[in-house]
Amino acid sequence: KQPFVSTYYELVNTDPTYDKWERHGQHVQIQVGGELVHIFHYHNTYDPDDGTDTNSSEYAGMEKFRDFILDRINAQALSERGRIVALGDFNINGTMVDTLMPDLIDKQSDWVDHVVAMFDFENSGVYSTGGAGAGLSDHDAVWASFDLEPPAPDAMTWASQPASTNTGTITMAAT
């Protein structure tokens, strides 16, 4: 529905131990009602022998992705920019996402796949991809829809216009 204003990708991380795959972050901007919306995507490192704590390679990969986002929006904190969506196969649980990106207010996750945003989803959920060997992925996927259109102004109308009744007093009534 909205054309891309710009697209960008960059190497964010290389798997440190398991498969050595290069992991790129993508950044797309769309314009909605005169406001830029930043959409970021990342498929994080995964090491089946690694833990799920803040010392894991997955956590370190997400720190690099968060830093990639901050660099792209030229900010010290996500809260400095309003319309941000981050999504992908993060390979970490939601608690870790909350720790790394506390400013993101709406979240949908199936544990490894996440959609997180600086603004509320209109709707979100999880859907089955068929499972390992039988479908599109080895785990369920997540989705979210957003109402990106700014609200139309609802101009105020008067039942009685503001009028001076005496010095220092005004009367009026809105419809």
DRENPA-3360 file (N, C-alpha, C; in nm, 2 decimals, always signed):
BEGIN
1 = KQPFVSTY = +0.08/-0.12/+0.00/+0.00/+0.00/+0.00/+0.09/+0.13/+0.00 ~ +0.20/+0.12/+0.07/+0.29/+0.24/+0.08/+0.42/+0.21/+0.01 ~ +0.46/+0.29/-0.09/+0.59/+0.27/-0.16/+0.70/+0.30/-0.06 ~ +0.81/+0.23/-0.09/+0.94/+0.25/-0.01/+0.99/+0.39/-0.04 ~ +1.03/+0.46/+0.06/+1.10/+0.58/+0.05/+1.25/+0.55/+0.03 ~ +1.30/+0.45/+0.11/+1.44/+0.41/+0.10/+1.45/+0.27/+0.15 ~ +1.56/+0.20/+0.10/+1.59/+0.06/+0.15/+1.74/+0.06/+0.18 ~ +1.78/-0.02/+0.28/+1.92/-0.03/+0.31/+1.94/-0.17/+0.38;
9 = YELVNTDP = +2.06/-0.23/+0.36/+2.09/-0.34/+0.44/+2.24/-0.34/+0.47 ~ +2.28/-0.41/+0.58/+2.42/-0.41/+0.62/+2.45/-0.53/+0.70 ~ +2.57/-0.58/+0.69/+2.61/-0.69/+0.77/+2.61/-0.65/+0.92 ~ +2.53/-0.72/+1.00/+2.52/-0.69/+1.14/+2.61/-0.78/+1.22 ~ +2.61/-0.91/+1.18/+2.68/-1.01/+1.27/+2.71/-1.13/+1.18 ~ +2.81/-1.21/+1.22/+2.84/-1.34/+1.16/+2.83/-1.44/+1.28 ~ +2.76/-1.55/+1.26/+2.75/-1.65/+1.36/+2.89/-1.68/+1.41 ~ +2.91/-1.67/+1.54/+3.05/-1.68/+1.60/+3.10/-1.83/+1.61;
17 = TYDKWERH = +3.01/-1.93/+1.62/+3.06/-2.06/+1.64/+2.99/-2.17/+1.55 ~ +2.86/-2.16/+1.54/+2.79/-2.28/+1.48/+2.80/-2.29/+1.33 ~ +2.74/-2.20/+1.26/+2.74/-2.22/+1.11/+2.81/-2.11/+1.03 ~ +2.85/-2.00/+1.11/+2.93/-1.89/+1.05/+2.85/-1.81/+0.94 ~ +2.72/-1.82/+0.94/+2.64/-1.75/+0.84/+2.65/-1.60/+0.87 ~ +2.65/-1.52/+0.76/+2.64/-1.37/+0.78/+2.49/-1.33/+0.80 ~ +2.48/-1.24/+0.90/+2.34/-1.20/+0.94/+2.33/-1.05/+0.91 ~ +2.24/-1.02/+0.81/+2.23/-0.88/+0.77/+2.10/-0.82/+0.83;
25 = GQHVQIQV = +2.11/-0.69/+0.86/+1.99/-0.61/+0.91/+1.94/-0.54/+0.79 ~ +1.81/-0.53/+0.77/+1.74/-0.46/+0.67/+1.67/-0.34/+0.73 ~ +1.66/-0.23/+0.65/+1.59/-0.11/+0.70/+1.52/-0.06/+0.58 ~ +1.38/-0.05/+0.59/+1.30/+0.01/+0.49/+1.22/+0.13/+0.55 ~ +1.21/+0.23/+0.48/+1.13/+0.35/+0.52/+1.01/+0.36/+0.43 ~ +0.89/+0.38/+0.49/+0.78/+0.42/+0.41/+0.72/+0.55/+0.47 ~ +0.65/+0.62/+0.39/+0.59/+0.75/+0.43/+0.44/+0.73/+0.44 ~ +0.39/+0.77/+0.56/+0.24/+0.76/+0.58/+0.20/+0.89/+0.63;
33 = GGELVHIF = +0.12/+0.96/+0.56/+0.06/+1.09/+0.61/+0.17/+1.19/+0.64 ~ +0.28/+1.19/+0.57/+0.38/+1.29/+0.60/+0.48/+1.25/+0.71 ~ +0.46/+1.13/+0.76/+0.55/+1.08/+0.87/+0.62/+0.95/+0.82 ~ +0.76/+0.94/+0.85/+0.83/+0.83/+0.81/+0.80/+0.71/+0.91 ~ +0.79/+0.59/+0.86/+0.78/+0.47/+0.94/+0.90/+0.39/+0.90 ~ +0.98/+0.35/+1.01/+1.10/+0.27/+0.99/+1.07/+0.13/+1.02 ~ +1.10/+0.04/+0.92/+1.07/-0.10/+0.94/+1.21/-0.17/+0.93 ~ +1.24/-0.25/+1.04/+1.37/-0.32/+1.04/+1.34/-0.47/+1.05;
41 = HYHNTYDP = +1.43/-0.55/+0.98/+1.42/-0.69/+0.98/+1.56/-0.75/+1.01 ~ +1.56/-0.86/+1.08/+1.68/-0.93/+1.12/+1.66/-1.08/+1.15 ~ +1.74/-1.17/+1.09/+1.74/-1.31/+1.13/+1.86/-1.33/+1.21 ~ +1.85/-1.34/+1.34/+1.96/-1.35/+1.44/+2.03/-1.48/+1.43 ~ +2.15/-1.47/+1.49/+2.24/-1.59/+1.51/+2.16/-1.70/+1.58 ~ +2.19/-1.82/+1.55/+2.14/-1.93/+1.63/+2.25/-2.04/+1.65 ~ +2.27/-2.08/+1.77/+2.36/-2.18/+1.81/+2.29/-2.28/+1.90 ~ +2.26/-2.40/+1.85/+2.18/-2.49/+1.94/+2.25/-2.53/+2.07;
49 = DDGTDTNS = +2.38/-2.51/+2.07/+2.46/-2.55/+2.19/+2.47/-2.43/+2.28 ~ +2.42/-2.31/+2.24/+2.44/-2.19/+2.32/+2.32/-2.18/+2.42 ~ +2.35/-2.10/+2.53/+2.24/-2.08/+2.62/+2.14/-1.97/+2.58 ~ +2.05/-1.95/+2.66/+1.95/-1.85/+2.63/+1.96/-1.74/+2.74 ~ +2.08/-1.70/+2.78/+2.10/-1.59/+2.87/+2.17/-1.48/+2.81 ~ +2.20/-1.38/+2.89/+2.26/-1.26/+2.84/+2.40/-1.27/+2.79 ~ +2.46/-1.39/+2.82/+2.60/-1.42/+2.77/+2.59/-1.50/+2.64 ~ +2.48/-1.53/+2.58/+2.47/-1.61/+2.46/+2.50/-1.53/+2.34;
57 = SEYAGMEK = +2.53/-1.61/+2.23/+2.56/-1.54/+2.10/+2.43/-1.48/+2.05 ~ +2.32/-1.54/+2.08/+2.19/-1.48/+2.03/+2.17/-1.35/+2.09 ~ +2.19/-1.33/+2.22/+2.18/-1.20/+2.29/+2.28/-1.10/+2.23 ~ +2.40/-1.14/+2.21/+2.50/-1.05/+2.15/+2.46/-1.01/+2.01 ~ +2.40/-1.10/+1.93/+2.35/-1.07/+1.80/+2.24/-0.97/+1.80 ~ +2.15/-0.98/+1.90/+2.04/-0.88/+1.92/+2.09/-0.75/+1.96 ~ +2.20/-0.75/+2.05/+2.26/-0.62/+2.08/+2.31/-0.55/+1.96 ~ +2.37/-0.62/+1.87/+2.42/-0.56/+1.75/+2.31/-0.51/+1.66;
65 = FRDFILDR = +2.20/-0.59/+1.65/+2.08/-0.54/+1.57/+2.02/-0.42/+1.63 ~ +2.01/-0.41/+1.77/+1.96/-0.29/+1.83/+2.05/-0.17/+1.80 ~ +2.18/-0.19/+1.80/+2.28/-0.08/+1.77/+2.26/-0.04/+1.62 ~ +2.24/-0.14/+1.54/+2.21/-0.11/+1.39/+2.09/-0.02/+1.38 ~ +1.98/-0.05/+1.45/+1.86/+0.03/+1.45/+1.89/+0.18/+1.49 ~ +1.96/+0.19/+1.61/+1.99/+0.32/+1.67/+2.08/+0.40/+1.57 ~ +2.17/+0.33/+1.51/+2.26/+0.40/+1.41/+2.18/+0.45/+1.29 ~ +2.09/+0.37/+1.24/+2.01/+0.41/+1.12/+1.92/+0.52/+1.15;
73 = INAQALSE = +1.86/+0.53/+1.27/+1.77/+0.64/+1.30/+1.84/+0.75/+1.37 ~ +1.97/+0.74/+1.39/+2.05/+0.85/+1.45/+2.00/+0.89/+1.58 ~ +1.99/+0.79/+1.67/+1.94/+0.82/+1.80/+2.01/+0.74/+1.91 ~ +2.00/+0.78/+2.03/+2.06/+0.72/+2.15/+1.96/+0.62/+2.21 ~ +1.83/+0.64/+2.19/+1.73/+0.55/+2.24/+1.62/+0.54/+2.14 ~ +1.55/+0.42/+2.13/+1.44/+0.40/+2.04/+1.33/+0.50/+2.06 ~ +1.31/+0.55/+2.19/+1.20/+0.64/+2.22/+1.22/+0.77/+2.16 ~ +1.34/+0.80/+2.10/+1.36/+0.93/+2.03/+1.29/+0.94/+1.90;
81 = RGRIVALG = +1.25/+0.83/+1.84/+1.19/+0.83/+1.71/+1.06/+0.75/+1.72 ~ +0.95/+0.80/+1.67/+0.82/+0.74/+1.70/+0.77/+0.62/+1.62 ~ +0.79/+0.61/+1.50/+0.73/+0.50/+1.42/+0.84/+0.40/+1.38 ~ +0.86/+0.30/+1.47/+0.96/+0.20/+1.44/+0.89/+0.06/+1.46 ~ +0.92/-0.03/+1.36/+0.88/-0.17/+1.37/+1.00/-0.25/+1.35 ~ +1.02/-0.35/+1.44/+1.13/-0.44/+1.42/+1.07/-0.58/+1.42 ~ +1.12/-0.66/+1.32/+1.06/-0.80/+1.31/+1.17/-0.89/+1.26 ~ +1.14/-1.02/+1.28/+1.23/-1.12/+1.23/+1.24/-1.24/+1.32;
89 = DFNINGTM = +1.33/-1.34/+1.29/+1.36/-1.45/+1.37/+1.47/-1.42/+1.46 ~ +1.43/-1.37/+1.58/+1.53/-1.32/+1.67/+1.60/-1.43/+1.75 ~ +1.55/-1.55/+1.76/+1.61/-1.66/+1.83/+1.63/-1.63/+1.98 ~ +1.56/-1.54/+2.04/+1.56/-1.52/+2.18/+1.42/-1.50/+2.23 ~ +1.41/-1.52/+2.36/+1.27/-1.51/+2.42/+1.23/-1.36/+2.44 ~ +1.10/-1.34/+2.46/+1.05/-1.20/+2.48/+1.11/-1.12/+2.59 ~ +1.15/-1.19/+2.70/+1.21/-1.12/+2.81/+1.34/-1.05/+2.77 ~ +1.42/-1.12/+2.69/+1.54/-1.07/+2.64/+1.52/-0.95/+2.54;
97 = VDTLMPDL = +1.41/-0.96/+2.46/+1.38/-0.85/+2.37/+1.34/-0.73/+2.46 ~ +1.26/-0.75/+2.56/+1.22/-0.64/+2.65/+1.35/-0.58/+2.71 ~ +1.45/-0.65/+2.75/+1.57/-0.60/+2.81/+1.65/-0.52/+2.71 ~ +1.65/-0.56/+2.59/+1.73/-0.50/+2.49/+1.66/-0.38/+2.42 ~ +1.53/-0.39/+2.41/+1.45/-0.28/+2.35/+1.33/-0.24/+2.43 ~ +1.36/-0.19/+2.55/+1.25/-0.16/+2.64/+1.15/-0.06/+2.60 ~ +1.18/+0.02/+2.50/+1.09/+0.13/+2.45/+0.99/+0.08/+2.35 ~ +1.00/-0.05/+2.31/+0.90/-0.10/+2.21/+0.78/-0.14/+2.29;
105 = IDKQSDWV = +0.67/-0.09/+2.26/+0.55/-0.10/+2.34/+0.45/-0.21/+2.30 ~ +0.45/-0.26/+2.18/+0.36/-0.36/+2.14/+0.44/-0.48/+2.08 ~ +0.41/-0.60/+2.12/+0.49/-0.71/+2.09/+0.40/-0.83/+2.05 ~ +0.44/-0.91/+1.96/+0.38/-1.04/+1.93/+0.50/-1.14/+1.90 ~ +0.49/-1.26/+1.96/+0.60/-1.35/+1.95/+0.55/-1.49/+1.96 ~ +0.62/-1.58/+1.89/+0.60/-1.73/+1.91/+0.72/-1.79/+1.98 ~ +0.80/-1.71/+2.04/+0.93/-1.73/+2.12/+1.05/-1.69/+2.04 ~ +1.06/-1.74/+1.91/+1.18/-1.70/+1.83/+1.15/-1.59/+1.73;
113 = DHVVAMFD = +1.03/-1.60/+1.67/+0.99/-1.49/+1.57/+0.92/-1.38/+1.65 ~ +0.95/-1.26/+1.62/+0.90/-1.14/+1.69/+0.85/-1.03/+1.59 ~ +0.75/-0.96/+1.63/+0.72/-0.83/+1.57/+0.70/-0.74/+1.69 ~ +0.78/-0.63/+1.69/+0.77/-0.54/+1.80/+0.77/-0.40/+1.74 ~ +0.70/-0.30/+1.81/+0.68/-0.17/+1.75/+0.68/-0.06/+1.86 ~ +0.70/+0.06/+1.82/+0.69/+0.18/+1.91/+0.55/+0.23/+1.92 ~ +0.46/+0.16/+1.85/+0.32/+0.20/+1.86/+0.23/+0.08/+1.85 ~ +0.10/+0.09/+1.89/+0.02/-0.02/+1.90/-0.02/-0.09/+1.77;
121 = FENSGVYS = -0.03/-0.22/+1.78/-0.08/-0.30/+1.66/-0.23/-0.28/+1.66 ~ -0.28/-0.29/+1.54/-0.42/-0.30/+1.52/-0.47/-0.44/+1.56 ~ -0.39/-0.54/+1.52/-0.42/-0.68/+1.54/-0.29/-0.76/+1.52 ~ -0.28/-0.87/+1.59/-0.16/-0.96/+1.57/-0.19/-1.10/+1.61 ~ -0.10/-1.19/+1.57/-0.13/-1.33/+1.61/-0.01/-1.42/+1.56 ~ -0.03/-1.55/+1.58/+0.06/-1.65/+1.54/-0.01/-1.75/+1.45 ~ +0.07/-1.80/+1.35/+0.00/-1.90/+1.26/+0.10/-2.01/+1.23 ~ +0.05/-2.13/+1.21/+0.13/-2.25/+1.19/+0.19/-2.25/+1.05;
129 = TGGAGAGL = +0.31/-2.29/+1.05/+0.38/-2.30/+0.92/+0.40/-2.45/+0.88 ~ +0.34/-2.54/+0.95/+0.35/-2.68/+0.92/+0.45/-2.76/+1.00 ~ +0.54/-2.70/+1.07/+0.64/-2.77/+1.15/+0.76/-2.82/+1.07 ~ +0.86/-2.86/+1.14/+0.99/-2.91/+1.08/+0.96/-3.02/+0.98 ~ +1.02/-3.00/+0.86/+1.02/-3.10/+0.76/+0.89/-3.11/+0.68 ~ +0.78/-3.04/+0.73/+0.65/-3.06/+0.67/+0.60/-2.92/+0.61 ~ +0.67/-2.82/+0.64/+0.61/-2.69/+0.60/+0.71/-2.58/+0.57 ~ +0.68/-2.46/+0.59/+0.76/-2.35/+0.55/+0.87/-2.32/+0.65;
137 = SDHDAVWA = +0.86/-2.36/+0.77/+0.95/-2.33/+0.87/+0.95/-2.44/+0.98 ~ +1.05/-2.44/+1.07/+1.05/-2.53/+1.18/+0.98/-2.48/+1.30 ~ +0.92/-2.36/+1.29/+0.84/-2.30/+1.40/+0.73/-2.21/+1.35 ~ +0.64/-2.19/+1.43/+0.53/-2.10/+1.39/+0.58/-1.96/+1.36 ~ +0.50/-1.88/+1.28/+0.53/-1.75/+1.25/+0.44/-1.65/+1.31 ~ +0.48/-1.52/+1.32/+0.39/-1.42/+1.38/+0.36/-1.32/+1.27 ~ +0.25/-1.24/+1.30/+0.21/-1.14/+1.21/+0.15/-1.02/+1.29 ~ +0.14/-0.91/+1.23/+0.08/-0.79/+1.30/+0.03/-0.70/+1.19;
145 = SFDLEPPA = -0.08/-0.63/+1.21/-0.13/-0.53/+1.12/-0.13/-0.40/+1.20 ~ -0.11/-0.29/+1.12/-0.10/-0.16/+1.18/-0.20/-0.07/+1.12 ~ -0.25/+0.02/+1.19/-0.33/+0.13/+1.14/-0.23/+0.25/+1.12 ~ -0.18/+0.27/+1.01/-0.07/+0.37/+0.99/-0.13/+0.50/+0.94 ~ -0.26/+0.51/+0.91/-0.32/+0.63/+0.86/-0.34/+0.72/+0.98 ~ -0.30/+0.85/+0.97/-0.33/+0.94/+1.08/-0.47/+0.97/+1.09 ~ -0.53/+0.99/+1.20/-0.67/+1.02/+1.21/-0.71/+1.15/+1.14 ~ -0.82/+1.15/+1.08/-0.87/+1.28/+1.02/-0.91/+1.38/+1.13;
153 = PDAMTWAS = -0.89/+1.50/+1.11/-0.93/+1.60/+1.21/-1.08/+1.60/+1.22 ~ -1.13/+1.61/+1.34/-1.27/+1.63/+1.36/-1.29/+1.77/+1.41 ~ -1.32/+1.86/+1.32/-1.32/+2.00/+1.35/-1.44/+2.03/+1.45 ~ -1.41/+2.11/+1.55/-1.50/+2.15/+1.65/-1.61/+2.24/+1.59 ~ -1.73/+2.22/+1.63/-1.84/+2.31/+1.59/-1.90/+2.37/+1.72 ~ -1.97/+2.48/+1.70/-2.02/+2.55/+1.82/-2.18/+2.55/+1.81 ~ -2.23/+2.52/+1.93/-2.38/+2.53/+1.95/-2.40/+2.68/+1.97 ~ -2.31/+2.75/+2.04/-2.32/+2.89/+2.05/-2.17/+2.94/+2.06;
161 = QPASTNTG = -2.14/+3.03/+1.97/-2.00/+3.08/+1.95/-1.96/+3.15/+2.08 ~ -1.82/+3.15/+2.11/-1.77/+3.22/+2.22/-1.81/+3.37/+2.22 ~ -1.86/+3.42/+2.32/-1.91/+3.56/+2.33/-1.88/+3.62/+2.47 ~ -1.85/+3.74/+2.47/-1.82/+3.81/+2.60/-1.96/+3.85/+2.66 ~ -1.98/+3.81/+2.78/-2.10/+3.85/+2.85/-2.08/+3.97/+2.94 ~ -1.96/+3.99/+2.99/-1.92/+4.11/+3.07/-1.77/+4.10/+3.08 ~ -1.71/+4.20/+3.14/-1.57/+4.21/+3.16/-1.51/+4.08/+3.23 ~ -1.42/+4.01/+3.16/-1.36/+3.89/+3.22/-1.45/+3.76/+3.21;
169 = TITMAAT = -1.56/+3.76/+3.14/-1.64/+3.64/+3.13/-1.68/+3.61/+2.99 ~ -1.66/+3.49/+2.95/-1.70/+3.45/+2.81/-1.79/+3.33/+2.83 ~ -1.89/+3.32/+2.75/-1.98/+3.20/+2.74/-1.97/+3.14/+2.60 ~ -1.98/+3.00/+2.60/-1.98/+2.93/+2.47/-2.03/+2.79/+2.50 ~ -2.07/+2.72/+2.39/-2.12/+2.58/+2.40/-2.07/+2.51/+2.28 ~ -2.01/+2.40/+2.29/-1.97/+2.31/+2.18/-2.08/+2.22/+2.15 ~ -2.09/+2.18/+2.02/-2.19/+2.08/+1.98/-2.14/+1.94/+2.02;
% end
